[in-house]
Amino acid sequence: MRRSGTIARQALLVRVGGRGSGRAATATRAEVIYTGAPVAPHLAIPAPVEVEETAQGTSLLPGEQTAARRVRFAIVQGCTLASLALGMLAIVLAMHDEVRLAAAFLVACVVFDGVDGALARKLGVQSPFGAQMDSLADMCSFGLAAPVVVYASLAHSVPTPAAAVACMLVAGCAAIRLARFNVSPKDGKFFSGVPTTLVAAVLALTVLIDLPLPGVVILGGVALLAFAMVSSFPYAKLARLVKLPAWFWLLPVVGALVDARLTFVMLVAAYLVSGPIMWVRAKRV
């Protein structure tokens, strides 16, 4: 008994320390320093397993790091940056009273915003970095550029303070909407609140087609769209809308041929009302 206790005391000294500089979660090494005394079989410690340290944790593109995937990733991020750049151009044009041209650039922003997400899924280069880039670009293009363009279009038809408050409301609600979207579980069928992209498209088209409505009415519509973004009403995604029966789309097509502006207003109103209706139906069920 005394001899085995001596062996246990003299056999080994274990020191555990972190490898690398400051990355505590990367790898840990157990160093065994022998004193020269024999080691009892049941006290033997297996050789430490080295954990390979890679740059995977800090990579912007998860998965296989090949040149082809990086090129595809760069193309997707280029579309996101193009949307942001077009939004900045829309602001500059609005400052120089080129309001309708600025609205056209906003519509182009919406197109690029849809393209980058579709490309990321199709090319298999979705990433957390891309999601954050998309949100930041959306805030610049749809949360800032869109209200600036609307403000420039309403500058001479409504009181300046009222236009400023409405546009600040759009910016604030867009920020809340995007932040909430990033941290909320995703639903494949419905949005929670109207997406910022759709609100920006509606605002841009309102300016682009020059709706013959009083400035106060348009101002009220801007405020309504802002609140719709942060609402919790369920709104159908485009993928569900395109699956509607063909006869359903016949009405807006005919309406657009008769009066495109009126049809546009009715479609926007119908979509906004659909959220509360579906919410009420879900509550009853």
N, C-alpha and C positions, 0 to 999 in steps of 0.2 A: 504493500500500500504506500509506504514511504517513497520507494523508488519511482512508482508511477506518478506520484505527486511532484517529484523533482523533475521528471521528464516534462510534465505538463507546464511547470513554471519556466523551464529553461528552453523549451523547444522552439518557440517562435515568438515573434513580435509583429503585430499587425498594425499597419498604419494606413488609414484611408484618407485620401486627399483628392481635391479636384484638379482636373487637368485643364490646361488652356488658361486664358486670362479672362476671368469673370463670367464665363458661360457655365453657370452652376448646373444647368440641366442637360449639358451636352454629354459628358462622360465622366465616370468616376473609376479610379484605379485602386486596387488593393495590392500593396507592395508587401511581400513577405521577406523578412530578414531573418536568416537562420543563424543560430548561435553555435552551431556545430554539434549539438547534442542530437541523438536520434529522436525521431518523431513517432509517437504512437500512431498506429494505422487509423484509429477512429478520430484522431485529431488532425489528420492531413487535410489541407485546404487546397481545393482545385486551383489550377492556374487561372488568373484573371482573364476575362474575355474583354478584349479591346473593342470599344464602340467607335466605329468610324464616324468622324466628324465631317459633315457635308454642309454645303451651302443651301440645302433644300429648304431650311426654315426661313431663310431670307430671300428666297427666289420669288420674283414677281410672277413667274409662270410655273405653277405646280406641274409635276409630272415629268415626262421624258424631256431632257434638255437637248433637243436636236436643232440644227440650223433651220430646217423646214418649219418646225413648230414656232420657232422664234420669229420667223418671217411672217407667219400667219398671225401671230400675236401682235406684231408691229402694225400689220394692216388694220386689225380691229381697233387698236388704240389710235391709229391715224384717223379713223372715222370719228372716234370720240373727240379728238382734238379739232377736227374739222367742224364739228357741231359747235364746239366752244368758240372757235374763231369766227364762225358765221354769226353767232350771237353778239360778239364784240363789234363786228361790222354793223350789225343792226343798230346797236347803241350809237355808234358814230354817225350813221346815216340819219337817225332820228334827231340827233343834236344839230344836224345841218338841214332840218326840215324836209328831208327826203323820206317821208313817213311811209308811203306805200311801198317804196323800194325796200325799206327796212323791214316791213311786214313780209315781203317776199323772202328776204333772207331768213326770217324766223321760220317760215314754212320749210325752207331748205334745212334748217336746224332739226326740225321734227323728222324729216326724211333720214338724215344721217343718224339721228338718235335711234330710229328703228332699225337701220341697217347694221349698226355696230353690234347690237344684241343678237340679231339673227345670224350674223357672220360668226360671232363668238361661239354660238351653239353649233352651227354647221361645221366649223373648222375644228371644234374640240379644244378651244383655248380659253374657256371660261376660267376666271380666277377671282379671288377676293379683291386683288388690286384693280382689275377691270371694273368690278362692281362699284368700288369707291370712286374711280375715275369717272364713271358714268354719272354718279350722283353729283359730283362736283361740277361736271360740265352741264348737267341739267339745271343746277342752281344758277349758274352763270347765264345760261341761255334762256331758260324758262322762268326762273325766279327773279332775274334782274332785267334781262334784255326785253322780255315781253312786257312788263309793266312800264318800262321806259318808253317803249314804242306807243303803248296805249296812252300814256301821259302826253306824249307829243301830239297825238291825234286829237286829244280832248282839250288841249291847252286854250283854245279860243271859243269853246262852246260851253264850258262849265267853269265855276270858280276854281282858281288854282289850288287853294287849300283842300277842296273836296277831291280833286283829281289826285293830289299828292297822297292823301289819306288812303284812297282806294288802291293806289298802286303800291303803297307800303304794305297794305293788307295782303295783296297778292304775294309780295316778296316774303313776308313773314309766314304765311300759310304754306307757301311752297317749301320753305325750309323745314317746317314742322312735318309736312307730308313726306319729304324725302328721308328725313331722319327716322320717322316712324316706319317707313317701308324697309329701311335697312335692318331694323332690329325686330321686325314682326315676322311670324311664320307666313310662308307664301301659300296662297290659294290659287290653284290652277284654273279656276273658273271665274272668279270675281276679284275685282279690286275693292279695297276698303277705302272709299272716297274716290273722287275723280282724280286720275293721274295728272301730274304736272304737264306731261307732254300734251295731253288732250286739251287742257286748259290753254296752254300756249298756242296750240293750233287754232282753237276757237277765237282767241283774241287776235291772232295774226290775220285770220280770214275775215274777221269783222272789220279790221282796218283796210285790208286789201280790197274787199268788194264794196267798201264804203256804204255800209248799211244806212238807209235813209231813216234813222231813228233819232229822236232828240238826245242831246248829250247826257241829260239827266237819266234817261232810260238806259243808255249804254253804261253809265256809271253804276247804276244799280245792278246791271248784269255782271259787271266786273266784280263787284262785292259778293254777289251770289256765287260766282265761280270760285272765288277765294275760299268762302266758307265750305263749298262743296268738296274742296280738296282735303280739308281736315275732318270732314264728317266720317262717320262710321257706316254709312249706307253702302250696301253692296252694288257695285256697278259691273256689268258684264264686260269681259275682255273681248278684244277684236276677234279672236279665234272663235268665240261663241256667236258673235254677231254675223260673221260670214257664213255660218252654217244655218242661218234662218232660211225658210222657204223662199224660192225665187219670186213668188207673187208678192212677198213682203217688200222686196226691193223695187218692185214695179212702181209703187206709189211715189217714192222720192224721185225716181228717174223721170216720171211724167211731170211731177211737180217742178223739178229743176228746169224742164223745158218750158213750162208756163211762167214760173217766176222763181228764179234761182235764189234770190235773197230771202224771200218768204219761206221757201223750202228749207234753207239753211237754218233759219231761226226756229222753225218747227222741229227739225231734227235735234238741234241742241236742247230745246225745251223738253222734248220727249225723253232724251237720254237722262237729263237731270231729274226728271220726275220718276224715271224707272227705278232709281235707287230707293227712295222712300217707299214705293209700292212693294218692291221685293222685300224690304225690311219688315213692313207690316205683315206680309204674307208669311214670312218666316216666323214672326212672333206668334201668329195664330196657330201655326203648326206645332 
